[in-house]
Amino acid sequence: MKTETTIAGLRAAIRAARKAGKSIAFVPTMGNLHAGHITLVAHARRQADMVIASIFVNPTQFGANEDFDKYPRTLTADSAMLAEAHCDLLFSPEAREMYPDGRSQPTQVLVSGITETLCGASRPGHFTGVATVVSKLFNIVQPDMAFFGEKDYQQLAVIRQMAQDLCFPVEVVGVPTVRADDGLALSSRNGFLSPDERKTAPQLYQTLCSLRQAIQGGQRDYQALSGAARLHLGKCGFEPDYVEILRQDLSPAGVDDNRLVILVAARLGSTRLIDNLAFDLP
Ligand code: PAF
């Protein structure tokens, strides 16, 4: 696997691949890779001639009091995992390569509406940071398709909207969440959990499953269900941010809607975890 750290170097490699008629699949990441990321690479591998992954801990999507500084940087181990997964090219730029004018570059990509609720409500500016860096990466790599985990459900919706509105000729593909045996969604942030917190963490997924079961059993008072779930998570030791039952397009769900998603975000100690469960009612 080749590694490029500059935009010019990456573009030269991509030009050569395009000249040879190759299709390109792209997997953007912030590194500290786990089996979830490798599943994205495996999907990409099946779909295109050339797989490009990026590792860039994007400063603009972290708020002032968030974990940018302590976000794990594990480039050597990540490179080995990507090479083993048959990734062809890794793009791992420094911050000044991506943001030569500094992190508050004048041009930002704001996707209004869906970025204002859920994680966007408690992380102001986060999705603008994500949409901006993904736009830059799409322009740099110009892939045919790009792969994102469904664990970040709202992020995926934001990127789909951004790609559609800005006419990026990129197919945005969502890949199902990879879970540990006990149900916990794989996430780089799981590494911040203490052993006791790690034992509690699967309650997040169990809560989603219980809510789904209740809805499948005919319960439709979504506010009451969310309230009870928040209480339950609180008793387990979480500090819930939100539990929401919505339509899969993230608009409010009515009693007759049958394409639903339950989304949860909660803090366990100092670690913020998110998860979701999308399902269709008959
Ligand atoms: O999901 C992530 O790892 C990041 O938000 C992304 C999409 C790579 C943008 O920095």
py3Dmol code that shows the C-alpha trace and the ligand (Angstrom):
import py3Dmol

protein = """\
ATOM      1  CA  MET A   1       0.000   0.000   0.000  1.00  0.00           C
ATOM      2  CA  LYS A   2       1.281   3.460  -0.935  1.00  0.00           C
ATOM      3  CA  THR A   3       0.949   6.390   1.448  1.00  0.00           C
ATOM      4  CA  GLU A   4       0.609   9.997   0.321  1.00  0.00           C
ATOM      5  CA  THR A   5       0.706  12.954   2.693  1.00  0.00           C
ATOM      6  CA  THR A   6       0.261  15.772   0.176  1.00  0.00           C
ATOM      7  CA  ILE A   7      -2.672  16.686  -2.028  1.00  0.00           C
ATOM      8  CA  ALA A   8      -0.348  17.009  -5.033  1.00  0.00           C
ATOM      9  CA  GLY A   9       1.115  13.530  -4.473  1.00  0.00           C
ATOM     10  CA  LEU A  10      -2.328  11.996  -4.045  1.00  0.00           C
ATOM     11  CA  ARG A  11      -3.664  13.713  -7.174  1.00  0.00           C
ATOM     12  CA  ALA A  12      -0.734  12.408  -9.242  1.00  0.00           C
ATOM     13  CA  ALA A  13      -1.442   8.830  -8.075  1.00  0.00           C
ATOM     14  CA  ILE A  14      -5.145   9.255  -8.821  1.00  0.00           C
ATOM     15  CA  ARG A  15      -4.447  10.719 -12.278  1.00  0.00           C
ATOM     16  CA  ALA A  16      -2.377   7.622 -13.119  1.00  0.00           C
ATOM     17  CA  ALA A  17      -5.153   5.305 -11.888  1.00  0.00           C
ATOM     18  CA  ARG A  18      -7.814   7.171 -13.879  1.00  0.00           C
ATOM     19  CA  LYS A  19      -5.605   7.061 -16.981  1.00  0.00           C
ATOM     20  CA  ALA A  20      -5.500   3.292 -16.557  1.00  0.00           C
ATOM     21  CA  GLY A  21      -9.320   3.308 -16.485  1.00  0.00           C
ATOM     22  CA  LYS A  22      -9.654   2.412 -12.811  1.00  0.00           C
ATOM     23  CA  SER A  23     -12.754   3.111 -10.719  1.00  0.00           C
ATOM     24  CA  ILE A  24     -12.089   4.535  -7.253  1.00  0.00           C
ATOM     25  CA  ALA A  25     -13.752   3.807  -3.899  1.00  0.00           C
ATOM     26  CA  PHE A  26     -12.966   6.036  -0.947  1.00  0.00           C
ATOM     27  CA  VAL A  27     -13.078   5.372   2.813  1.00  0.00           C
ATOM     28  CA  PRO A  28     -12.545   8.559   4.856  1.00  0.00           C
ATOM     29  CA  THR A  29     -11.585   7.957   8.506  1.00  0.00           C
ATOM     30  CA  MET A  30      -9.988   9.654  11.481  1.00  0.00           C
ATOM     31  CA  GLY A  31      -7.818   6.599  12.150  1.00  0.00           C
ATOM     32  CA  ASN A  32      -7.584   4.469  15.302  1.00  0.00           C
ATOM     33  CA  LEU A  33      -9.073   1.825  13.063  1.00  0.00           C
ATOM     34  CA  HIS A  34     -11.169  -1.116  14.220  1.00  0.00           C
ATOM     35  CA  ALA A  35     -13.153  -3.900  12.548  1.00  0.00           C
ATOM     36  CA  GLY A  36     -15.889  -1.403  11.616  1.00  0.00           C
ATOM     37  CA  HIS A  37     -13.483   0.594   9.458  1.00  0.00           C
ATOM     38  CA  ILE A  38     -12.039  -2.559   7.937  1.00  0.00           C
ATOM     39  CA  THR A  39     -15.576  -3.609   6.968  1.00  0.00           C
ATOM     40  CA  LEU A  40     -15.884  -0.299   5.090  1.00  0.00           C
ATOM     41  CA  VAL A  41     -12.642  -1.100   3.250  1.00  0.00           C
ATOM     42  CA  ALA A  42     -13.916  -4.627   2.474  1.00  0.00           C
ATOM     43  CA  HIS A  43     -17.125  -3.166   0.957  1.00  0.00           C
ATOM     44  CA  ALA A  44     -15.064  -0.658  -1.021  1.00  0.00           C
ATOM     45  CA  ARG A  45     -12.712  -3.413  -2.205  1.00  0.00           C
ATOM     46  CA  ARG A  46     -15.637  -5.354  -3.704  1.00  0.00           C
ATOM     47  CA  GLN A  47     -16.959  -2.300  -5.578  1.00  0.00           C
ATOM     48  CA  ALA A  48     -13.996  -0.640  -7.267  1.00  0.00           C
ATOM     49  CA  ASP A  49     -10.597  -1.220  -8.877  1.00  0.00           C
ATOM     50  CA  MET A  50      -8.771   1.080  -6.497  1.00  0.00           C
ATOM     51  CA  VAL A  51      -9.444   1.669  -2.788  1.00  0.00           C
ATOM     52  CA  ILE A  52      -8.239   4.886  -1.174  1.00  0.00           C
ATOM     53  CA  ALA A  53      -8.552   5.459   2.587  1.00  0.00           C
ATOM     54  CA  SER A  54      -7.802   8.683   4.404  1.00  0.00           C
ATOM     55  CA  ILE A  55      -6.702   9.174   7.995  1.00  0.00           C
ATOM     56  CA  PHE A  56      -7.123  12.715   9.188  1.00  0.00           C
ATOM     57  CA  VAL A  57      -8.173  13.755  12.691  1.00  0.00           C
ATOM     58  CA  ASN A  58     -10.179  16.732  11.509  1.00  0.00           C
ATOM     59  CA  PRO A  59      -9.814  19.585  14.026  1.00  0.00           C
ATOM     60  CA  THR A  60     -12.814  21.525  12.698  1.00  0.00           C
ATOM     61  CA  GLN A  61     -15.356  18.916  13.791  1.00  0.00           C
ATOM     62  CA  PHE A  62     -14.276  19.003  17.457  1.00  0.00           C
ATOM     63  CA  GLY A  63     -15.718  21.610  19.826  1.00  0.00           C
ATOM     64  CA  ALA A  64     -13.521  23.576  22.246  1.00  0.00           C
ATOM     65  CA  ASN A  65     -14.183  21.188  25.153  1.00  0.00           C
ATOM     66  CA  GLU A  66     -14.120  17.975  23.135  1.00  0.00           C
ATOM     67  CA  ASP A  67     -11.531  15.223  22.809  1.00  0.00           C
ATOM     68  CA  PHE A  68      -9.446  16.440  19.814  1.00  0.00           C
ATOM     69  CA  ASP A  69      -6.161  16.381  21.753  1.00  0.00           C
ATOM     70  CA  LYS A  70      -6.721  12.987  23.298  1.00  0.00           C
ATOM     71  CA  TYR A  71      -8.213  11.411  20.151  1.00  0.00           C
ATOM     72  CA  PRO A  72      -5.939   8.366  19.587  1.00  0.00           C
ATOM     73  CA  ARG A  73      -3.371   8.717  16.783  1.00  0.00           C
ATOM     74  CA  THR A  74      -2.245   5.194  15.801  1.00  0.00           C
ATOM     75  CA  LEU A  75      -0.953   5.663  12.255  1.00  0.00           C
ATOM     76  CA  THR A  76       1.519   2.741  12.206  1.00  0.00           C
ATOM     77  CA  ALA A  77      -1.029   0.175  13.391  1.00  0.00           C
ATOM     78  CA  ASP A  78      -3.714   1.716  11.139  1.00  0.00           C
ATOM     79  CA  SER A  79      -1.462   1.490   8.051  1.00  0.00           C
ATOM     80  CA  ALA A  80      -0.780  -2.180   8.763  1.00  0.00           C
ATOM     81  CA  MET A  81      -4.512  -2.897   9.087  1.00  0.00           C
ATOM     82  CA  LEU A  82      -5.313  -1.069   5.847  1.00  0.00           C
ATOM     83  CA  ALA A  83      -2.542  -2.870   3.953  1.00  0.00           C
ATOM     84  CA  GLU A  84      -3.851  -6.211   5.235  1.00  0.00           C
ATOM     85  CA  ALA A  85      -7.338  -5.239   4.057  1.00  0.00           C
ATOM     86  CA  HIS A  86      -5.924  -4.636   0.550  1.00  0.00           C
ATOM     87  CA  CYS A  87      -6.349  -0.887   0.572  1.00  0.00           C
ATOM     88  CA  ASP A  88      -4.292   0.509  -2.329  1.00  0.00           C
ATOM     89  CA  LEU A  89      -3.530   4.009  -1.136  1.00  0.00           C
ATOM     90  CA  LEU A  90      -3.572   5.839   2.183  1.00  0.00           C
ATOM     91  CA  PHE A  91      -3.883   9.626   2.320  1.00  0.00           C
ATOM     92  CA  SER A  92      -2.688  10.887   5.717  1.00  0.00           C
ATOM     93  CA  PRO A  93      -2.155  14.648   5.505  1.00  0.00           C
ATOM     94  CA  GLU A  94      -1.012  17.004   8.249  1.00  0.00           C
ATOM     95  CA  ALA A  95      -3.487  19.665   9.390  1.00  0.00           C
ATOM     96  CA  ARG A  96      -1.632  22.409   7.480  1.00  0.00           C
ATOM     97  CA  GLU A  97      -2.008  20.461   4.234  1.00  0.00           C
ATOM     98  CA  MET A  98      -5.787  20.384   4.660  1.00  0.00           C
ATOM     99  CA  TYR A  99      -6.156  23.820   6.262  1.00  0.00           C
ATOM    100  CA  PRO A 100      -3.272  26.061   5.077  1.00  0.00           C
ATOM    101  CA  ASP A 101      -5.214  29.128   6.294  1.00  0.00           C
ATOM    102  CA  GLY A 102      -5.903  27.562   9.667  1.00  0.00           C
ATOM    103  CA  ARG A 103      -8.955  25.711  10.894  1.00  0.00           C
ATOM    104  CA  SER A 104     -11.255  28.698  10.504  1.00  0.00           C
ATOM    105  CA  GLN A 105     -10.812  28.907   6.715  1.00  0.00           C
ATOM    106  CA  PRO A 106     -13.310  31.359   5.197  1.00  0.00           C
ATOM    107  CA  THR A 107     -15.240  28.719   3.246  1.00  0.00           C
ATOM    108  CA  GLN A 108     -17.394  26.347   5.289  1.00  0.00           C
ATOM    109  CA  VAL A 109     -20.063  23.887   4.193  1.00  0.00           C
ATOM    110  CA  LEU A 110     -23.246  24.335   6.218  1.00  0.00           C
ATOM    111  CA  VAL A 111     -26.003  21.766   5.786  1.00  0.00           C
ATOM    112  CA  SER A 112     -28.933  23.436   7.524  1.00  0.00           C
ATOM    113  CA  GLY A 113     -31.901  21.660   9.104  1.00  0.00           C
ATOM    114  CA  ILE A 114     -30.737  18.123   9.888  1.00  0.00           C
ATOM    115  CA  THR A 115     -27.546  19.404  11.521  1.00  0.00           C
ATOM    116  CA  GLU A 116     -29.444  21.379  14.141  1.00  0.00           C
ATOM    117  CA  THR A 117     -30.978  18.467  16.066  1.00  0.00           C
ATOM    118  CA  LEU A 118     -29.686  15.327  17.833  1.00  0.00           C
ATOM    119  CA  CYS A 119     -25.847  15.457  17.979  1.00  0.00           C
ATOM    120  CA  GLY A 120     -25.903  18.850  16.232  1.00  0.00           C
ATOM    121  CA  ALA A 121     -27.811  20.368  19.157  1.00  0.00           C
ATOM    122  CA  SER A 122     -25.187  19.406  21.716  1.00  0.00           C
ATOM    123  CA  ARG A 123     -22.179  19.717  19.389  1.00  0.00           C
ATOM    124  CA  PRO A 124     -22.660  23.091  17.619  1.00  0.00           C
ATOM    125  CA  GLY A 125     -20.483  23.378  14.507  1.00  0.00           C
ATOM    126  CA  HIS A 126     -19.619  19.675  14.496  1.00  0.00           C
ATOM    127  CA  PHE A 127     -21.465  18.811  11.290  1.00  0.00           C
ATOM    128  CA  THR A 128     -20.198  21.921   9.514  1.00  0.00           C
ATOM    129  CA  GLY A 129     -16.694  20.646  10.299  1.00  0.00           C
ATOM    130  CA  VAL A 130     -17.628  17.203   8.964  1.00  0.00           C
ATOM    131  CA  ALA A 131     -19.357  18.505   5.797  1.00  0.00           C
ATOM    132  CA  THR A 132     -16.460  20.888   5.101  1.00  0.00           C
ATOM    133  CA  VAL A 133     -13.716  18.271   5.436  1.00  0.00           C
ATOM    134  CA  VAL A 134     -15.672  15.626   3.509  1.00  0.00           C
ATOM    135  CA  SER A 135     -16.293  18.163   0.687  1.00  0.00           C
ATOM    136  CA  LYS A 136     -12.568  18.901   0.594  1.00  0.00           C
ATOM    137  CA  LEU A 137     -11.729  15.197   0.571  1.00  0.00           C
ATOM    138  CA  PHE A 138     -14.315  14.500  -2.166  1.00  0.00           C
ATOM    139  CA  ASN A 139     -12.773  17.284  -4.269  1.00  0.00           C
ATOM    140  CA  ILE A 140      -9.252  16.010  -3.664  1.00  0.00           C
ATOM    141  CA  VAL A 141      -9.950  12.299  -4.264  1.00  0.00           C
ATOM    142  CA  GLN A 142     -12.880  12.594  -6.730  1.00  0.00           C
ATOM    143  CA  PRO A 143     -13.986   9.021  -6.017  1.00  0.00           C
ATOM    144  CA  ASP A 144     -16.819   7.170  -7.758  1.00  0.00           C
ATOM    145  CA  MET A 145     -18.161   6.024  -4.399  1.00  0.00           C
ATOM    146  CA  ALA A 146     -17.485   6.700  -0.733  1.00  0.00           C
ATOM    147  CA  PHE A 147     -18.245   4.467   2.249  1.00  0.00           C
ATOM    148  CA  PHE A 148     -19.454   5.569   5.692  1.00  0.00           C
ATOM    149  CA  GLY A 149     -20.628   3.620   8.745  1.00  0.00           C
ATOM    150  CA  GLU A 150     -24.338   3.646   9.599  1.00  0.00           C
ATOM    151  CA  LYS A 151     -23.373   3.944  13.261  1.00  0.00           C
ATOM    152  CA  ASP A 152     -22.990   7.679  12.586  1.00  0.00           C
ATOM    153  CA  TYR A 153     -26.552   7.807  11.247  1.00  0.00           C
ATOM    154  CA  GLN A 154     -26.932  11.583  11.340  1.00  0.00           C
ATOM    155  CA  GLN A 155     -23.473  12.118   9.829  1.00  0.00           C
ATOM    156  CA  LEU A 156     -24.402   9.809   6.943  1.00  0.00           C
ATOM    157  CA  ALA A 157     -27.636  11.784   6.376  1.00  0.00           C
ATOM    158  CA  VAL A 158     -25.685  15.071   6.399  1.00  0.00           C
ATOM    159  CA  ILE A 159     -23.111  13.763   3.907  1.00  0.00           C
ATOM    160  CA  ARG A 160     -25.815  12.381   1.586  1.00  0.00           C
ATOM    161  CA  GLN A 161     -27.603  15.760   1.663  1.00  0.00           C
ATOM    162  CA  MET A 162     -24.349  17.658   1.084  1.00  0.00           C
ATOM    163  CA  ALA A 163     -23.327  15.399  -1.837  1.00  0.00           C
ATOM    164  CA  GLN A 164     -26.771  15.809  -3.418  1.00  0.00           C
ATOM    165  CA  ASP A 165     -27.005  19.585  -2.929  1.00  0.00           C
ATOM    166  CA  LEU A 166     -23.450  20.296  -4.128  1.00  0.00           C
ATOM    167  CA  CYS A 167     -23.782  17.871  -7.088  1.00  0.00           C
ATOM    168  CA  PHE A 168     -20.803  15.720  -6.103  1.00  0.00           C
ATOM    169  CA  PRO A 169     -20.647  12.847  -8.624  1.00  0.00           C
ATOM    170  CA  VAL A 170     -20.026  10.441  -5.742  1.00  0.00           C
ATOM    171  CA  GLU A 171     -22.264   7.570  -4.664  1.00  0.00           C
ATOM    172  CA  VAL A 172     -22.472   7.763  -0.860  1.00  0.00           C
ATOM    173  CA  VAL A 173     -22.798   4.229   0.523  1.00  0.00           C
ATOM    174  CA  GLY A 174     -23.861   3.425   4.100  1.00  0.00           C
ATOM    175  CA  VAL A 175     -22.464   0.250   5.661  1.00  0.00           C
ATOM    176  CA  PRO A 176     -24.210  -1.518   8.594  1.00  0.00           C
ATOM    177  CA  THR A 177     -22.776  -1.029  12.082  1.00  0.00           C
ATOM    178  CA  VAL A 178     -20.284  -3.627  13.285  1.00  0.00           C
ATOM    179  CA  ARG A 179     -20.899  -4.706  16.898  1.00  0.00           C
ATOM    180  CA  ALA A 180     -18.947  -6.517  19.585  1.00  0.00           C
ATOM    181  CA  ASP A 181     -20.409  -9.867  20.728  1.00  0.00           C
ATOM    182  CA  ASP A 182     -22.257  -8.094  23.549  1.00  0.00           C
ATOM    183  CA  GLY A 183     -23.889  -5.652  21.101  1.00  0.00           C
ATOM    184  CA  LEU A 184     -21.756  -2.561  21.702  1.00  0.00           C
ATOM    185  CA  ALA A 185     -21.254  -0.698  18.422  1.00  0.00           C
ATOM    186  CA  LEU A 186     -17.546  -0.554  17.552  1.00  0.00           C
ATOM    187  CA  SER A 187     -16.159   2.957  17.938  1.00  0.00           C
ATOM    188  CA  SER A 188     -12.747   4.495  18.435  1.00  0.00           C
ATOM    189  CA  ARG A 189     -14.167   6.112  21.570  1.00  0.00           C
ATOM    190  CA  ASN A 190     -14.803   2.699  23.218  1.00  0.00           C
ATOM    191  CA  GLY A 191     -11.088   2.707  24.039  1.00  0.00           C
ATOM    192  CA  PHE A 192     -11.707   5.566  26.498  1.00  0.00           C
ATOM    193  CA  LEU A 193     -14.054   3.403  28.630  1.00  0.00           C
ATOM    194  CA  SER A 194     -12.845   2.023  31.965  1.00  0.00           C
ATOM    195  CA  PRO A 195     -13.342  -1.760  32.466  1.00  0.00           C
ATOM    196  CA  ASP A 196     -16.500  -1.082  34.507  1.00  0.00           C
ATOM    197  CA  GLU A 197     -17.853   1.378  31.936  1.00  0.00           C
ATOM    198  CA  ARG A 198     -17.131  -1.147  29.181  1.00  0.00           C
ATOM    199  CA  LYS A 199     -19.356  -3.649  31.055  1.00  0.00           C
ATOM    200  CA  THR A 200     -22.183  -1.092  31.236  1.00  0.00           C
ATOM    201  CA  ALA A 201     -21.831   0.210  27.659  1.00  0.00           C
ATOM    202  CA  PRO A 202     -23.835  -2.585  25.890  1.00  0.00           C
ATOM    203  CA  GLN A 203     -26.934  -1.311  27.754  1.00  0.00           C
ATOM    204  CA  LEU A 204     -27.116   1.333  25.062  1.00  0.00           C
ATOM    205  CA  TYR A 205     -27.810  -1.249  22.359  1.00  0.00           C
ATOM    206  CA  GLN A 206     -30.018  -3.294  24.699  1.00  0.00           C
ATOM    207  CA  THR A 207     -32.125  -0.175  25.293  1.00  0.00           C
ATOM    208  CA  LEU A 208     -32.495   0.317  21.529  1.00  0.00           C
ATOM    209  CA  CYS A 209     -33.558  -3.336  21.140  1.00  0.00           C
ATOM    210  CA  SER A 210     -36.122  -3.034  23.970  1.00  0.00           C
ATOM    211  CA  LEU A 211     -37.573   0.103  22.378  1.00  0.00           C
ATOM    212  CA  ARG A 212     -37.818  -1.627  19.010  1.00  0.00           C
ATOM    213  CA  GLN A 213     -39.551  -4.574  20.662  1.00  0.00           C
ATOM    214  CA  ALA A 214     -42.058  -2.255  22.366  1.00  0.00           C
ATOM    215  CA  ILE A 215     -42.816  -0.473  19.066  1.00  0.00           C
ATOM    216  CA  GLN A 216     -43.108  -3.761  17.200  1.00  0.00           C
ATOM    217  CA  GLY A 217     -45.495  -4.856  19.974  1.00  0.00           C
ATOM    218  CA  GLY A 218     -47.779  -1.913  19.112  1.00  0.00           C
ATOM    219  CA  GLN A 219     -46.702   0.873  21.481  1.00  0.00           C
ATOM    220  CA  ARG A 220     -46.842   4.254  19.746  1.00  0.00           C
ATOM    221  CA  ASP A 221     -46.411   6.846  22.492  1.00  0.00           C
ATOM    222  CA  TYR A 222     -42.896   7.721  21.372  1.00  0.00           C
ATOM    223  CA  GLN A 223     -42.421  10.461  23.929  1.00  0.00           C
ATOM    224  CA  ALA A 224     -43.283   8.132  26.803  1.00  0.00           C
ATOM    225  CA  LEU A 225     -41.058   5.396  25.382  1.00  0.00           C
ATOM    226  CA  SER A 226     -38.104   7.794  24.991  1.00  0.00           C
ATOM    227  CA  GLY A 227     -38.649   9.168  28.498  1.00  0.00           C
ATOM    228  CA  ALA A 228     -38.652   5.662  30.006  1.00  0.00           C
ATOM    229  CA  ALA A 229     -35.502   4.767  28.033  1.00  0.00           C
ATOM    230  CA  ARG A 230     -33.692   7.872  29.310  1.00  0.00           C
ATOM    231  CA  LEU A 231     -34.666   6.975  32.857  1.00  0.00           C
ATOM    232  CA  HIS A 232     -33.426   3.414  32.387  1.00  0.00           C
ATOM    233  CA  LEU A 233     -30.102   4.615  30.948  1.00  0.00           C
ATOM    234  CA  GLY A 234     -29.742   7.031  33.863  1.00  0.00           C
ATOM    235  CA  LYS A 235     -30.228   4.145  36.318  1.00  0.00           C
ATOM    236  CA  CYS A 236     -27.553   2.130  34.467  1.00  0.00           C
ATOM    237  CA  GLY A 237     -25.036   4.953  35.000  1.00  0.00           C
ATOM    238  CA  PHE A 238     -25.352   6.893  31.725  1.00  0.00           C
ATOM    239  CA  GLU A 239     -26.028  10.571  31.394  1.00  0.00           C
ATOM    240  CA  PRO A 240     -28.381  10.519  28.389  1.00  0.00           C
ATOM    241  CA  ASP A 241     -28.171  13.337  25.847  1.00  0.00           C
ATOM    242  CA  TYR A 242     -31.100  12.177  23.699  1.00  0.00           C
ATOM    243  CA  VAL A 243     -33.231   9.161  22.904  1.00  0.00           C
ATOM    244  CA  GLU A 244     -35.331   9.864  19.814  1.00  0.00           C
ATOM    245  CA  ILE A 245     -37.730   7.766  17.757  1.00  0.00           C
ATOM    246  CA  LEU A 246     -37.929   9.310  14.278  1.00  0.00           C
ATOM    247  CA  ARG A 247     -38.666   8.524  10.663  1.00  0.00           C
ATOM    248  CA  GLN A 248     -35.626   7.184   8.840  1.00  0.00           C
ATOM    249  CA  ASP A 249     -35.212  10.569   7.131  1.00  0.00           C
ATOM    250  CA  LEU A 250     -34.869  12.048  10.646  1.00  0.00           C
ATOM    251  CA  SER A 251     -38.179  13.923  10.518  1.00  0.00           C
ATOM    252  CA  PRO A 252     -40.685  13.462  13.398  1.00  0.00           C
ATOM    253  CA  ALA A 253     -42.465  10.081  13.413  1.00  0.00           C
ATOM    254  CA  GLY A 254     -46.238   9.810  13.526  1.00  0.00           C
ATOM    255  CA  VAL A 255     -48.214   6.764  14.640  1.00  0.00           C
ATOM    256  CA  ASP A 256     -48.729   5.637  11.031  1.00  0.00           C
ATOM    257  CA  ASP A 257     -45.070   5.813  10.001  1.00  0.00           C
ATOM    258  CA  ASN A 258     -43.472   2.434   9.511  1.00  0.00           C
ATOM    259  CA  ARG A 259     -39.875   3.236   8.493  1.00  0.00           C
ATOM    260  CA  LEU A 260     -38.380   4.198  11.833  1.00  0.00           C
ATOM    261  CA  VAL A 261     -35.026   4.801  13.460  1.00  0.00           C
ATOM    262  CA  ILE A 262     -34.253   5.030  17.159  1.00  0.00           C
ATOM    263  CA  LEU A 263     -31.208   7.155  17.952  1.00  0.00           C
ATOM    264  CA  VAL A 264     -29.415   7.498  21.244  1.00  0.00           C
ATOM    265  CA  ALA A 265     -26.484   9.520  22.579  1.00  0.00           C
ATOM    266  CA  ALA A 266     -25.323   9.251  26.162  1.00  0.00           C
ATOM    267  CA  ARG A 267     -22.275   9.974  28.212  1.00  0.00           C
ATOM    268  CA  LEU A 268     -20.678   7.193  30.226  1.00  0.00           C
ATOM    269  CA  GLY A 269     -18.144   8.827  32.524  1.00  0.00           C
ATOM    270  CA  SER A 270     -16.353  11.251  30.213  1.00  0.00           C
ATOM    271  CA  THR A 271     -17.046   9.260  27.029  1.00  0.00           C
ATOM    272  CA  ARG A 272     -19.895  10.206  24.718  1.00  0.00           C
ATOM    273  CA  LEU A 273     -21.364   7.175  22.935  1.00  0.00           C
ATOM    274  CA  ILE A 274     -23.927   7.118  20.127  1.00  0.00           C
ATOM    275  CA  ASP A 275     -25.896   4.297  18.548  1.00  0.00           C
ATOM    276  CA  ASN A 276     -29.033   3.748  16.493  1.00  0.00           C
ATOM    277  CA  LEU A 277     -31.384   1.082  15.228  1.00  0.00           C
ATOM    278  CA  ALA A 278     -33.341   1.476  11.997  1.00  0.00           C
ATOM    279  CA  PHE A 279     -36.205  -0.897  11.235  1.00  0.00           C
ATOM    280  CA  ASP A 280     -39.379  -1.208   9.184  1.00  0.00           C
ATOM    281  CA  LEU A 281     -42.743  -2.117  10.669  1.00  0.00           C
ATOM    282  CA  PRO A 282     -44.876  -4.458   8.569  1.00  0.00           C
TER     283      PRO A 282
END
"""
ligand_1 = """\
10
PAF
O -16.669 9.469 10.760
C -15.508 9.946 10.768
O -14.542 9.256 11.046
C -15.314 11.412 10.424
O -16.375 12.185 10.886
C -15.073 11.657 8.924
C -16.275 11.271 8.073
C -13.857 10.885 8.458
C -14.806 13.158 8.687
O -13.720 13.612 9.402
"""
view = py3Dmol.view(width=600, height=400)
view.addModel(protein, "pdb")
view.setStyle({"model": 0}, {"cartoon": {"style": "trace"}})
view.addModel(ligand_1, "xyz")
view.setStyle({"model": 1}, {"stick": {}})
view.zoomTo()
view.show()
